[in-house]
Amino acid sequence: MKMWRSAQKEIGIAVCFLAPSAVGFFLFYVIPFGQSILYSFQSGPDREIWTFANYEALFRSASFLKAAGNTLRFTAMGVPLLIVASLGTALFLHSRVFFRKWLRTAFVLPLVVPVASIVQVWQIFFDWNGALNVVLERFGMSRIDWMRSDWAIAVVVLIYIWKNIGYNVVLFLAGLQNIPDQYYEIADLEGAGRLRKLCSITLIYLLPSMFLVILMSILNSFKVFRETYLVAGDYPHDSIYMLQHYINNMFASLEVEKLSAAACLMALCILVLVFALHRVERSFRSFME
């Protein structure tokens, strides 16, 4: 009886601490998203008509199709590059290199620096009169209008990698530290090379961390709007016109129904990706066991 009362007391304290966050989460996230789902199926002056017309209008909209295609292309380009760069950096920092602790701190700094202030530096760097074009002219090459050409998506991918590589490196380093050293010692005794140890030990035991890194990288790729908006504005080059731009422009024109439908489709795509990754991870865990 005494243990039950103690457990009740601890649960009550936990609920008191969680209540403010839970109330805020439901008030500012769950309820508005529920309203968006309702609005996406409504039309008419007073939203009295329940229909799929908003979704049909989206798939007939050239702007939405372009934004969706660019978002998928950006995710397909940025996520693999980010994972490869993060894994390579984590393996480098995990080895005994000079100034290892300082280098780890340097890669985490983009997570704590405000996006707006740093993007201004990127904007100056890739401007028509920016530092990169000055360097190109010094080597006898012509200037490039980076944010108004097909190079724009490469610039956004570079900013995305720079911004998120630190977080992924931390996750990979945590996974690398959990791999027992005995596995590598046994592999050394059997004459295994670096590539064999990387493929047969490191990558195998990093797969749980890999799934988390892939998931977070995909989610962060859908949040690249801030950087793109600050660098290129409301209506950027066609190659970097993302779903977030479309949603933002629909909000500016007060087309709430189309905005809600686009947001619901975006959330559905993310849920499908998360579910697919979760199923793959569960299959892998079952295979390993």
C-alpha positions in Angstrom: 0.0 0.0 0.0 2.8 2.3 0.9 4.6 1.6 -2.5 1.3 2.3 -4.3 0.9 5.7 -2.6 4.6 6.5 -3.4 4.0 5.6 -7.1 0.9 7.7 -7.2 2.8 10.6 -5.8 5.5 10.3 -8.4 3.0 10.0 -11.2 1.2 13.1 -9.9 4.5 15.1 -9.8 5.4 13.9 -13.3 1.9 15.0 -14.6 2.4 18.4 -13.0 5.7 18.9 -14.8 4.4 17.6 -18.1 1.1 19.4 -18.0 2.3 22.8 -19.3 4.1 21.2 -22.3 1.2 18.9 -23.0 -1.3 21.8 -23.0 0.9 23.9 -25.3 1.4 20.9 -27.6 -2.3 20.3 -28.0 -3.2 24.0 -28.1 -0.6 25.1 -30.7 0.0 21.8 -32.7 -2.7 19.1 -32.4 -5.8 21.4 -32.5 -4.6 23.6 -35.4 -3.6 20.5 -37.4 -7.0 19.0 -36.7 -8.6 22.2 -38.0 -6.4 22.1 -41.1 -7.6 18.5 -41.9 -11.2 19.8 -41.6 -10.5 22.8 -43.8 -8.9 20.7 -46.5 -12.2 19.0 -47.1 -14.3 22.1 -47.1 -15.1 24.7 -49.7 -17.6 27.5 -50.3 -18.0 31.0 -48.8 -18.9 29.5 -45.3 -17.0 26.2 -45.7 -20.3 24.4 -45.8 -19.5 22.0 -48.7 -17.5 18.8 -47.9 -15.5 17.8 -51.0 -12.2 16.6 -52.4 -12.1 19.7 -54.7 -9.1 21.2 -52.8 -7.0 18.1 -53.4 -8.1 17.9 -57.0 -7.1 21.6 -57.5 -3.7 20.9 -56.0 -2.9 18.2 -58.5 -4.1 20.4 -61.3 -1.9 23.3 -60.1 1.4 23.7 -61.9 2.8 25.6 -59.0 2.0 22.8 -56.5 3.4 20.1 -58.8 6.6 22.1 -59.3 7.0 22.7 -55.6 6.3 19.0 -54.7 8.8 17.8 -57.4 11.5 20.2 -56.2 11.0 19.2 -52.6 11.4 15.5 -53.5 14.4 16.2 -55.7 16.0 18.2 -52.9 15.4 15.5 -50.4 16.8 12.8 -52.8 19.9 15.0 -53.4 20.5 16.4 -49.9 19.8 13.5 -47.6 22.3 11.0 -49.1 25.0 13.7 -49.4 24.4 14.7 -45.8 24.5 11.1 -44.5 27.8 10.3 -46.3 29.4 13.6 -45.2 28.2 13.0 -41.6 29.4 9.4 -41.5 32.8 10.3 -42.9 33.2 13.2 -40.5 32.2 11.0 -37.5 34.6 8.3 -38.5 37.4 10.9 -38.8 36.6 12.5 -35.4 36.3 9.1 -33.8 39.9 8.3 -34.7 42.8 9.7 -32.8 43.3 13.0 -34.6 44.9 16.2 -33.4 42.4 18.8 -31.9 39.6 16.2 -31.9 37.6 17.8 -29.2 37.9 21.3 -30.8 36.8 19.9 -34.2 33.8 18.2 -32.6 32.8 21.6 -31.1 33.2 23.3 -34.4 30.8 20.9 -36.2 28.2 21.5 -33.5 28.3 25.3 -33.7 25.8 25.6 -36.7 23.1 24.1 -34.4 23.4 27.0 -31.9 24.0 29.9 -34.3 20.8 31.7 -35.4 19.8 30.8 -39.0 19.0 34.4 -40.0 22.5 35.8 -39.2 24.4 33.0 -40.8 22.3 32.9 -44.0 23.2 36.5 -44.5 26.8 35.5 -44.8 25.9 32.8 -47.3 23.9 35.4 -49.3 26.9 37.7 -49.4 29.1 34.8 -50.4 26.9 33.7 -53.3 25.7 37.2 -54.4 26.5 38.5 -57.9 29.1 40.8 -56.3 30.0 38.2 -53.6 33.2 36.7 -52.6 32.9 33.5 -54.8 32.4 35.5 -58.0 35.4 37.7 -57.1 37.5 34.5 -56.8 36.1 33.2 -60.2 37.1 36.5 -61.9 40.6 36.2 -60.5 41.0 32.9 -62.2 39.6 34.3 -65.5 36.1 32.8 -65.3 32.8 34.6 -65.7 30.5 35.4 -62.9 27.5 33.3 -62.0 24.2 34.5 -60.7 24.1 31.6 -58.2 20.6 32.1 -56.8 19.0 32.9 -60.1 20.3 29.9 -62.1 20.2 26.1 -61.9 23.0 26.3 -59.4 20.5 27.6 -56.8 19.5 24.1 -55.7 23.2 23.2 -55.2 23.6 26.2 -53.0 20.6 25.3 -50.9 21.9 21.7 -50.5 25.2 23.0 -49.4 23.5 25.2 -46.7 21.4 22.3 -45.6 24.4 20.0 -45.2 26.3 22.7 -43.3 23.4 23.4 -41.0 22.6 19.7 -40.1 25.9 17.9 -40.3 26.8 18.6 -36.7 23.6 16.9 -35.2 24.2 13.8 -37.4 27.8 13.6 -36.4 26.9 13.6 -32.7 24.4 10.7 -33.4 27.0 8.7 -35.3 29.7 9.4 -32.7 27.4 8.0 -30.0 26.8 4.9 -32.1 30.5 4.4 -32.8 31.3 4.7 -29.1 28.9 1.8 -28.4 30.8 -0.6 -30.6 33.0 -2.8 -28.5 36.7 -2.6 -29.2 37.0 -6.4 -28.9 35.4 -6.8 -32.3 38.1 -4.7 -34.0 40.8 -6.6 -32.1 39.5 -9.9 -33.2 39.3 -8.6 -36.8 42.9 -7.5 -36.6 44.0 -10.9 -35.4 42.2 -12.5 -38.4 44.0 -10.1 -40.8 40.9 -8.0 -41.8 41.7 -4.8 -43.6 40.1 -1.3 -43.0 37.5 -1.7 -45.6 36.4 -5.2 -44.3 36.2 -3.9 -40.8 34.2 -0.9 -42.0 31.6 -3.0 -43.9 31.4 -6.0 -41.5 31.6 -4.3 -38.1 31.2 -0.5 -38.2 28.4 -0.2 -40.6 26.5 -3.2 -39.3 26.5 -2.0 -35.7 25.8 1.6 -36.8 22.6 0.7 -38.6 20.3 1.6 -35.6 21.9 5.0 -35.5 21.7 5.1 -39.3 18.0 4.8 -39.3 17.6 7.6 -36.8 20.0 9.8 -38.8 18.1 9.1 -42.0 14.8 9.9 -40.3 16.0 13.2 -38.8 17.7 14.2 -42.1 14.5 13.7 -44.0 12.5 15.7 -41.5 15.1 18.5 -41.6 15.0 18.5 -45.4 11.3 19.5 -45.2 12.3 22.4 -43.0 14.8 24.1 -45.3 12.3 26.9 -46.1 13.8 29.3 -43.7 17.2 29.2 -45.3 15.8 29.3 -48.9 13.4 32.2 -48.0 16.2 34.3 -46.4 18.6 33.7 -49.3 16.2 33.9 -52.3 12.9 35.5 -51.0 9.2 34.7 -51.6 9.6 33.7 -55.3 13.0 32.0 -55.8 14.4 30.3 -58.8 12.2 27.5 -60.1 14.6 24.9 -59.0 14.3 25.8 -55.3 10.6 26.6 -55.2 9.6 24.2 -52.4 6.3 23.1 -50.9 6.9 25.5 -48.0 7.0 28.3 -50.5 3.7 27.2 -52.0 2.1 27.0 -48.6 3.5 30.4 -47.6 2.1 32.0 -50.8 -1.3 30.4 -50.2 -1.3 31.8 -46.7 -0.4 35.3 -48.0 -3.4 35.1 -50.4 -5.6 33.7 -47.6 -6.5 30.5 -49.6 -6.8 28.5 -46.4 -8.4 25.5 -47.9 -5.6 24.9 -50.5 -3.0 25.7 -47.8 -4.6 23.1 -45.5 -4.8 20.5 -48.3 -1.1 21.0 -49.2 -0.1 20.8 -45.5 -2.1 17.5 -45.0 -0.4 16.0 -48.1 3.0 17.0 -46.8 2.3 15.5 -43.4 1.0 12.3 -45.0 4.2 11.9 -47.1 6.3 12.4 -43.9 4.2 9.8 -42.0 4.6 7.3 -44.9 8.4 7.8 -44.9 8.5 7.4 -41.1 6.4 4.3 -41.1 8.5 2.8 -43.9 11.7 3.5 -42.0 10.2 2.1 -38.8 9.2 -1.2 -40.6 12.7 -1.5 -42.1 14.3 -1.0 -38.7 12.0 -3.6 -37.1 12.9 -6.1 -39.8 16.6 -5.4 -39.3 16.3 -5.9 -35.5 14.4 -9.2 -36.0 17.1 -10.3 -38.5 19.9 -9.4 -36.0 18.2 -11.2 -33.2 
